Each structure stands twice: as structure tokens, then as C-alpha cells.
């Protein structure tokens, strides 16, 4: 509790001094979920993510390549909620995260879904994790146009990937990110195909 209070105070100071405005979640959502961080266009997004979560007293986790957790950086990254993943085996990540969700009833994961190549769309991992673990998805955002960052609505995925992604696309339609020129359209590869795949695993 002490650490949560300290982090909350740091976040409040950050937003008081920042030129950006915080949009708090209304109404506040409780319980485990996935938090999307988008558009992900800058390393500053990590700072905004922490400031948003700490202001709301959320204990978050996030996925990072295992190289970030080497040596002295490892304990720091884990203290900030980091979970090391091996990108050489991306097919295992969903199962690993789902297992952690089921083991922790308060598990909250931040995901930045953009692909590593700009213009290549979004990775589907967040959808697979949320659907498999029956987690709602909250839409976090950063928008340079209005200099606003925060949490938008929370969605319950239906398994109709295209319909769910249409709602997500509509929300992010006017969100520019820190560097608007690097913004990626919220679109998964073969959304109808993913819908069929999920239906087969139910």
C-alpha cells in the first residue's frame, strides 16, 4: 500500500507539471483486464502508461523482450511490472500470459499492439489473450492533437473479431499518438480468419 501511495503521488505531480491533460476512467473499472496502449509511436508512451496507471492506483504488468531484463535492469523492469518474453517463440506467449491471468485474480496487462513494421497493422496477441482468459479490454490512448492521454471505454470481446475491431477502430480514429506520422491503423491480419479460428477452439 505504501508503494502504491508513493506511485500515486508521483503520477499526480507528473500530470500537474505536464503540458498534457489526463482523462481519467469514468466510471472506474475494477478487476483483471487488458489495457491497450495506442497509438504506440514513441518511447514516451511508456512514461504515459505508468503515469496513467499510477494515478488510478492500478498494479499493471507489461510484456517486454527478454533482452530488456538483463543484468541490473532486470529487477528494475520487474518492479515496474515487466514480464520478460522470448520473441523467438511468440506462439508460446499467449498461453504463458493466460496461465498467469488465471493464477492471479487481479492480473492487469498493458499491451501495445502495433506491429514492429509501421503500416503492418496490429498484432492479434492482445485479442487472443483477452478472449481466451475472458478478460475485458480497456482502451488507453495518447493523442497529441488534444495533448490528452488516459483511459477510454472498456469492451467485452464477442469473438466476432471484425465487429469488435470496428469498435476499436472507431475509438482510435481521431487519436494521433505522440508522433502522428508513425500511427498505425488498428487492423489485425485476416480478422475473419481469426474469428473462425476462435470459434473452432471454443
C-alpha positions in Angstrom: 0.0 0.0 0.0 2.9 2.4 0.8 4.4 1.9 -2.6 1.0 2.4 -4.3 0.6 5.7 -2.5 4.1 6.8 -3.5 3.5 6.0 -7.1 0.1 7.8 -7.0 1.8 10.9 -5.6 4.5 10.7 -8.4 1.8 10.4 -11.0 -0.2 13.4 -9.6 2.9 15.5 -9.7 3.7 14.4 -13.3 0.2 15.4 -14.5 0.3 18.7 -12.6 3.6 19.7 -14.3 2.9 18.2 -17.7 1.5 20.1 -20.7 -0.6 17.1 -21.3 -4.1 16.5 -19.8 -5.1 13.3 -18.1 -8.5 11.8 -19.0 -9.4 9.5 -16.1 -11.6 6.5 -16.5 -15.3 7.2 -15.9 -16.7 5.1 -14.4 -13.7 3.3 -12.9 -13.4 -0.4 -13.8 -12.2 -2.9 -11.3 -10.9 -6.4 -11.7 -8.5 -8.0 -14.1 -8.3 -6.8 -17.7 -6.2 -5.9 -20.7 -5.2 -2.3 -21.1 -4.4 -1.3 -24.7 -1.8 1.4 -25.2 -2.2 3.0 -28.6 -1.2 4.6 -30.8 2.3 3.5 -29.8 4.5 5.9 -31.7 7.2 6.9 -29.2 9.2 5.8 -26.2 7.4 8.4 -24.2 4.3 6.1 -24.3 5.9 4.1 -21.5 6.1 7.2 -19.3 2.4 8.0 -20.1 1.4 4.4 -19.4 3.0 4.5 -15.9 1.6 7.9 -15.2 -2.0 6.9 -16.2 -1.8 3.6 -14.2 -0.2 5.0 -11.1 -2.7 7.9 -11.0 -5.5 5.3 -11.0 -3.6 3.1 -8.4 -3.5 0.2 -10.9 -1.0 -2.5 -10.5 -0.1 -3.3 -14.0 2.1 -5.7 -15.9 3.5 -5.4 -19.4 5.4 -7.6 -21.8 9.0 -6.8 -22.9 11.6 -8.6 -24.9 13.9 -10.6 -22.6 17.0 -8.5 -23.6 15.5 -5.6 -21.5 15.7 -7.7 -18.4 19.5 -8.4 -18.4 21.8 -7.6 -15.5 20.8 -4.8 -13.2 17.9 -3.7 -15.5 16.1 -6.9 -14.7 15.0 -6.1 -11.1 14.0 -2.6 -12.1 11.9 -3.7 -15.1 10.2 -6.3 -13.0 9.5 -3.8 -10.2 7.7 -1.7 -12.8 5.6 -4.6 -13.8 7.6 -6.1 -16.7 7.3 -9.7 -17.8 10.2 -11.0 -20.0 9.1 -12.8 -23.2 11.1 -14.7 -25.7 10.2 -13.3 -29.1 11.8 -16.2 -30.8 8.7 -18.2 -29.7 5.7 -15.9 -30.0 3.3 -18.8 -30.2 4.0 -19.5 -26.5 3.3 -16.0 -25.2 -0.5 -16.2 -25.3 -0.5 -19.5 -23.3 2.0 -18.1 -20.8 0.1 -15.0 -20.2 -3.3 -16.8 -19.9 -1.8 -19.1 -17.3 -0.7 -16.0 -15.2 -4.1 -14.4 -15.6 -5.8 -17.5 -14.2 -3.3 -17.7 -11.3 -3.8 -14.0 -10.3 -7.5 -12.8 -10.0 -6.2 -9.2 -10.1 -3.9 -9.5 -13.1 -3.8 -6.5 -15.3 -1.8 -6.4 -18.5 -0.8 -3.4 -20.7 -0.3 -4.3 -24.3 0.9 -2.1 -27.2 -0.5 -4.0 -30.2 1.2 -2.3 -33.1 3.5 -4.4 -35.2 7.2 -3.7 -35.4 6.9 -2.6 -39.0 5.0 0.6 -39.4 1.9 0.1 -41.6 1.8 -3.6 -40.9 -1.3 -3.4 -38.7 -1.8 -4.7 -35.1 -0.6 -7.9 -33.6 -3.5 -10.2 -32.6 -2.0 -11.4 -29.3 -4.0 -9.0 -27.1 -7.2 -10.3 -28.6 -6.3 -13.9 -28.2 -5.2 -13.4 -24.6 -8.3 -11.4 -23.7 -10.7 -13.8 -25.4 -9.0 -17.0 -24.0 -8.9 -15.6 -20.4 -12.4 -13.9 -20.7 -10.9 -10.5 -19.9 -12.4 -7.2 -20.8 -10.3 -4.8 -22.8 -9.8 -1.1 -21.8 -8.8 1.4 -24.5 -5.9 3.5 -23.3 -4.7 6.3 -25.6 -2.3 9.1 -26.2 -3.4 12.0 -28.5 -1.0 14.8 -29.5 -3.8 16.7 -31.3 -5.5 17.5 -28.0 -2.5 16.8 -25.8 -4.6 14.3 -23.9 -3.8 10.8 -22.6 -5.8 8.4 -20.5 -8.4 5.6 -20.4 -11.4 5.3 -22.7 -14.2 2.7 -22.7 -13.9 -0.9 -21.7 -15.1 -3.6 -24.2 -16.1 -7.2 -23.7 -14.9 -9.2 -26.7 -17.5 -11.3 -28.5 -15.4 -13.5 -30.7 -16.6 -11.6 -33.8 -13.2 -10.1 -34.4 -14.2 -7.7 -37.2 -17.1 -6.3 -35.3 -15.0 -5.9 -32.1 -12.2 -4.3 -34.1 -14.6 -1.9 -35.8 -15.5 -0.5 -32.3 -11.8 -0.2 -31.5 -11.0 1.4 -34.8 -13.8 4.0 -34.2 -12.4 4.9 -30.9 -8.8 5.4 -32.1 -9.9 7.0 -35.4 -9.0 10.5 -34.1 -6.2 9.5 -31.7 -2.8 10.6 -33.1 -0.2 9.4 -30.7 2.9 11.4 -29.7 4.2 11.2 -33.3 1.2 11.1 -35.6 3.3 10.3 -38.7 4.1 6.8 -37.1 0.5 6.0 -36.3 -0.7 2.5 -37.4 -4.3 1.7 -38.4 -5.9 -0.7 -35.8 -6.4 -3.7 -38.1 -5.5 -7.3 -37.4 -4.3 -9.6 -40.2 -7.2 -11.7 -41.5 -9.8 -10.7 -39.0 -12.5 -13.1 -40.5 -10.0 -15.9 -40.3 -9.2 -15.2 -36.6 -13.0 -15.3 -35.9 -13.2 -18.8 -37.5 -10.1 -20.0 -35.6 -11.5 -18.8 -32.2 -14.9 -20.5 -33.0 -13.1 -23.8 -33.5 -11.3 -23.6 -30.2 -14.5 -22.8 -28.1 
